[in-house]
């Protein structure tokens, strides 16, 4: 979740606008659309401008290894990470989170409809 504006308005005579001075993304014309649609899209962008968000830095991609290239992991069997064959299974390579039963049990604390309790009882048979 991105916080656009952290300023909080006061009460009554102490109140002031908090939606001003928020940087916005510039409207962009998209060429190559059917006739009239590019202008309509541009007009929509200017009518309701979107707040600017910070850019997330991109991680560099690992080089792609061709199918005929030698393995980069010669000490691992081909079934490494699979629940069959030699080597450790899936649990060794995938971070296991809470089980579905544990998740439903936690959700029961916040559910006032009784649905989570019903689901928990069905799963816990």
Secondary structure, 3 states (H helix, E strand, C coil): CCCCCCCCCCCHHHCCCCCCCCCECCCCCCCCCCCCHHHHHHHHHHHCCCECCCCCCCCCCCCCCCCCCCCCCCCCCCCCCCCCCCCCCHHHHCCCCCCHHHHHHHHHCCCCCCHHHHHHHHHCC
